Amino acid sequence: MTERSTILQRTRSVRFRHVGGEGVIVHQDAGEIMAVNGTGAMVFELADGKHTLDEIVSAVAERYPEQNREQLTADVVAFADQLLEAGALERASGD
């Protein structure tokens, strides 16, 4: 599990587009396309090399205050881990 103090960034070979309130992540090196919901798109966009995972969780929690914070945190961390494993995200240099 990724530490919440980790700063995440998109890898160079990844492109992202909004499509109808959702997002499409294209991992060019792997030849993969991932469709993500609006929350996933928000997480991916905030992984810009400037925000920690904890800051990303806070931004998502602010947008969805009705959600259980503990479950939301677990979901965002798990999604970030999936994107790291898929090579769509990486830890920012120096982190």
Residue pairs with C-beta under 8 A, 6 or more apart in sequence:
1 77
1 81
2 8
2 53
2 77
2 80
2 81
2 84
3 53
4 52
4 53
4 54
4 57
4 73
4 77
5 52
5 53
5 54
6 52
6 53
6 91
6 95
7 49
7 50
7 51
7 52
7 53
7 91
7 92
7 95
8 47
8 49
8 51
8 52
8 53
8 56
8 80
8 83
8 84
8 89
8 90
8 91
8 92
9 47
9 48
9 49
9 89
9 90
9 91
9 92
10 16
10 44
10 47
10 48
10 49
10 88
10 89
10 90
11 27
11 29
11 87
11 88
11 89
11 90
13 27
13 28
13 29
13 30
13 87
14 25
14 26
14 27
14 28
14 88
15 25
15 26
15 28
16 23
16 24
16 25
16 26
16 41
16 44
16 45
17 23
17 24
17 26
18 41
21 38
22 35
22 36
22 37
22 38
22 40
22 41
23 35
23 36
23 37
23 38
23 40
23 41
23 44
23 45
24 33
24 34
24 35
24 36
25 33
25 34
25 35
25 36
25 44
25 83
25 88
26 32
26 33
27 33
27 34
27 86
27 87
27 88
29 87
30 86
30 87
32 86
34 86
34 88
36 44
39 60
39 63
39 64
40 79
42 59
42 60
42 63
43 56
43 60
43 76
43 79
43 80
43 83
44 83
44 88
44 89
46 55
46 56
46 59
47 56
47 80
47 83
47 89
49 92
51 59
53 76
53 77
53 80
56 76
56 80
57 72
57 73
57 76
57 77
60 72
60 76
61 67
61 69
61 72
61 73
64 72
80 89
83 89
84 90
84 91
